[in-house]
Amino acid sequence: MEMHFQMIVAFGLLGEAIFATGIVLLTLLAFHTTGKRSTIVGVICVIFGIILYASPLSVMKKVIKTKSVEYMPFWVCVAGFSNGIVWAVYAFLPLDPFVLTGNGVGCCLGIVQLCMHAKYHKSAAKGDSEDKPGKPSEVQLQVETNRTSA
């Protein structure tokens, strides 16, 4: 099982390296001015930055359905919000629209996550989760321990 996990991680890293190499080659060979290169790489970074900031919201439906934030860690939301605010403020110093756009959206998404925590934080310990480790599953196997010796 551990070898399987290592293979998945290795292929994931290989895929990321190939993707990054492709972006570098595309920008260097297809675009000949620094402005065009900066625009293409900036847009790609904004897209992936927003995906990064929005990833904790992927459990929003489950949080609303269960009325519990046990699947959305509080400190991850605080860190995302804090990171978005710091980088958005930093983007105003040289006025970098790419840094400001991605992190401004990230700051707003962080506020949404923190609002969800404020709304559902009291029910985090009482959530109606089907995935709780202490709750028995619906299918139980009966194990027979009586052995007869010959």
Contacts in CASP RR format, 6 or more apart in sequence:
PFRMAT RR
TARGET T0000
AUTHOR 0000-0000-0000
METHOD contacts of the structure
MODEL  1
MEMHFQMIVAFGLLGEAIFATGIVLLTLLAFHTTGKRSTIVGVICVIFGI
ILYASPLSVMKKVIKTKSVEYMPFWVCVAGFSNGIVWAVYAFLPLDPFVL
TGNGVGCCLGIVQLCMHAKYHKSAAKGDSEDKPGKPSEVQLQVETNRTSA
23 41 0 8 1.000
23 44 0 8 1.000
26 40 0 8 1.000
27 37 0 8 1.000
27 40 0 8 1.000
27 41 0 8 1.000
28 37 0 8 1.000
31 37 0 8 1.000
31 40 0 8 1.000
38 98 0 8 1.000
42 98 0 8 1.000
43 98 0 8 1.000
45 98 0 8 1.000
46 98 0 8 1.000
46 101 0 8 1.000
46 102 0 8 1.000
49 102 0 8 1.000
49 106 0 8 1.000
50 102 0 8 1.000
50 105 0 8 1.000
50 106 0 8 1.000
50 109 0 8 1.000
53 80 0 8 1.000
53 84 0 8 1.000
53 102 0 8 1.000
53 103 0 8 1.000
53 105 0 8 1.000
53 106 0 8 1.000
53 109 0 8 1.000
53 110 0 8 1.000
54 106 0 8 1.000
54 109 0 8 1.000
56 72 0 8 1.000
56 73 0 8 1.000
56 76 0 8 1.000
56 77 0 8 1.000
56 113 0 8 1.000
57 109 0 8 1.000
57 112 0 8 1.000
57 113 0 8 1.000
59 71 0 8 1.000
59 72 0 8 1.000
60 72 0 8 1.000
60 116 0 8 1.000
62 71 0 8 1.000
63 69 0 8 1.000
63 71 0 8 1.000
63 72 0 8 1.000
63 116 0 8 1.000
63 120 0 8 1.000
64 116 0 8 1.000
66 127 0 8 1.000
66 128 0 8 1.000
66 129 0 8 1.000
67 120 0 8 1.000
67 123 0 8 1.000
67 127 0 8 1.000
67 128 0 8 1.000
68 120 0 8 1.000
68 123 0 8 1.000
68 124 0 8 1.000
68 126 0 8 1.000
68 127 0 8 1.000
68 128 0 8 1.000
68 129 0 8 1.000
69 116 0 8 1.000
69 117 0 8 1.000
69 120 0 8 1.000
69 121 0 8 1.000
69 123 0 8 1.000
69 124 0 8 1.000
70 124 0 8 1.000
70 125 0 8 1.000
70 127 0 8 1.000
70 129 0 8 1.000
72 113 0 8 1.000
72 116 0 8 1.000
72 117 0 8 1.000
74 117 0 8 1.000
74 121 0 8 1.000
77 110 0 8 1.000
77 113 0 8 1.000
77 114 0 8 1.000
77 117 0 8 1.000
78 114 0 8 1.000
80 106 0 8 1.000
80 110 0 8 1.000
80 113 0 8 1.000
81 106 0 8 1.000
81 107 0 8 1.000
81 110 0 8 1.000
81 111 0 8 1.000
81 113 0 8 1.000
81 114 0 8 1.000
83 103 0 8 1.000
84 103 0 8 1.000
84 104 0 8 1.000
84 106 0 8 1.000
84 107 0 8 1.000
84 110 0 8 1.000
85 103 0 8 1.000
85 107 0 8 1.000
87 99 0 8 1.000
87 103 0 8 1.000
87 104 0 8 1.000
88 99 0 8 1.000
88 100 0 8 1.000
88 103 0 8 1.000
88 104 0 8 1.000
88 106 0 8 1.000
88 107 0 8 1.000
90 99 0 8 1.000
91 97 0 8 1.000
91 99 0 8 1.000
91 100 0 8 1.000
91 103 0 8 1.000
92 100 0 8 1.000
129 135 0 8 1.000
END
